[in-house]
Amino acid sequence: AETSGRSDDNLDSARRRFDTFRKQTEPVVRALERVEDLQAEENSEGSQLSIVNIDGTGTVEEVWKATEAAMDAYVKNDVLTANSNLLKAIVEGDIEKFADLCDGKLEVDPIYEGPNKSTISDAEVSVQSGTKAVVSYTRKIKDDLSVRETREWNHGPKGWKCGSVLREELS
């Protein structure tokens, strides 16, 4: 069999690594799975924790695709939560919360970001990287005003921040 070329790439080392996994890692995973189950039982919206099991028996490419899909799903959920909080701040007229969710460059536009109840449809999320995502959706602000909003989000030390917004008025 081909090896990685590492000095510890041998059967004894593999056995030790597996033993360490079994004794130290697996109990943590089982505990987190139990927390996930308990949260789901207590909360009608499910658990905030999501354990993903990835089958490592495929090719490197297959395992990477499964890992990437799991991480993208996490990022999408995280950035959608930030976007939802931003829209809630807009509806509530909470300028402080709005500013906190933006990177400091965005200003409040009273036409689009006044305290108006709006409806969202046709949402899409594109993960550009683990720290950049784009959220796009149709937003009906008033009976006579609908826009397609596209928000670029960047993740940094203080979480997700909206860096830009593009709007296309729909007829």
URFENBEL-V744669 format. One record per helix or strand. SS is the DSSP state (H for helix, E for strand). FROM is the first residue (numbers start at 1). LEN is the number of residues. If there is no record, write none. Layout:
[[SS	FROM	LEN] [SS	FROM	LEN]]
This chain:
[[H	11	32] [H	60	33] [H	95	6] [E	102	1] [H	110	4] [E	119	11] [E	132	11] [E	145	12] [E	159	12]]
